[in-house]
Every structure is written in C-alpha cells, then in structure tokens.
Amino acid sequence: MKYKNITIAITIIAAALFAATANTGCGVYGFTDASIPDSIKTIKINLIENRAQYINPQLAPSLTEKLRQKFLSQTKMSLTNNDNADWELNCEIRDYSLSTSAISGQQAANNRVTVGVHIVLNDRKADKVSEYDVSKGFEFKGNQTLQQAESSLKEEMIRTMTDEIFNKLFSEW
C-alpha cells in the first residue's frame, strides 16, 4: 500500500511539472517536434529544380507545392516571394534512380526508385547558409514498368519527401 501511494504521488508531481513547463513561453514556438525562433516570420520557397539524370516531370512542381502547404499549415511563418524573406529555401532533386531490390527466379521481384534532394537554407536573420541532403527509396513490384510505379507511388513519394525535407530542416534546432 505504501508503494502504491508513492507511485501515485510521483505520477501527480511529474504531471504537474510537465503541465507547468509546457505552458511557459521561451521565445520559441514549436510544432511536431520542431521549433522556429520567434524572429523568423517569412520564408521564400523557390521552385524545386530537377537536376537528376532521369527526370520525373511531375515530381518537382508537386513537391514544391506540398512543401509550401506544409510550411503554411505547420508553422506560423508566412510564404513570400520577396528576396528579403527571413529564410529562403532552395532544393534540387539530384537523384532519381532505379535499382533492383529483390530477385526471385532470376527476375526482379521488387524494384526501388530512389529520390535524393539537396537542400540549401539561407537564414538571413542569422546570416547563415546551411546545406542538407535527404534520400529515400520507394519499393514497387518487379512486374511493373517505371511509369506504372511512378503513377502508383506519386502521392507517397511527394508526402514522404516533403516530410523528409521538413524534418531535416528542423532536426538541428
């Protein structure tokens, strides 16, 4: 009985401490495990360039639009086209390649499309430029053509790469 009361007391204290610290402001606002300094109000997200050897013509514009939507919906930042934005984001698709990921009976059972994006973040408030790379593979059945795979994987590729870019930008904070 004594241990049960101690456990309850510790749980109540931990919950109270969490509630107290969760409601205090510290000059930074947060969302989905990321935070942005209050001084960052605007971002310019340039069109993503496709510099891969093989070009999926739908990927760059769709990825640009999804990334802009994510910033609008998950941050307090405003999108702008001004050259004096607090942050300016430039991305390039540098890798869009096909490989076999599984073989069965001397035939490709599964293939993979790998998408790699190079990210350059110009933080004008901190007068700092940071560069990052993200890459992700997307599996598809070996009996599908690349065009069939691109069609079926399009939404997953865009959603996943948007999340990868977004998360990479805020993993350093």
Sequence and secondary structure as in RCSB ss.txt:
>XXXX:A:sequence
MKYKNITIAITIIAAALFAATANTGCGVYGFTDASIPDSIKTIKINLIENRAQYINPQLAPSLTEKLRQKFLSQT
KMSLTNNDNADWELNCEIRDYSLSTSAISGQQAANNRVTVGVHIVLNDRKADKVSEYDVSKGFEFKGNQTLQQAE
SSLKEEMIRTMTDEIFNKLFSEW
>XXXX:A:secstr
 HHHHHHHHHHHHHHHHHHHHHT   SEEEETTEEEETT  EEEE   EE SSS  TTHHHHHHHHHHHHHHHHS
S EE   TT SEEEEEEEEEEEEEEEEEETTEEEEEEEEEEEEEEEEETTTTEEEEEEEEEEEEEETTS HHHHH
HHHHHHHHHHHHHHHHHHHHTT 
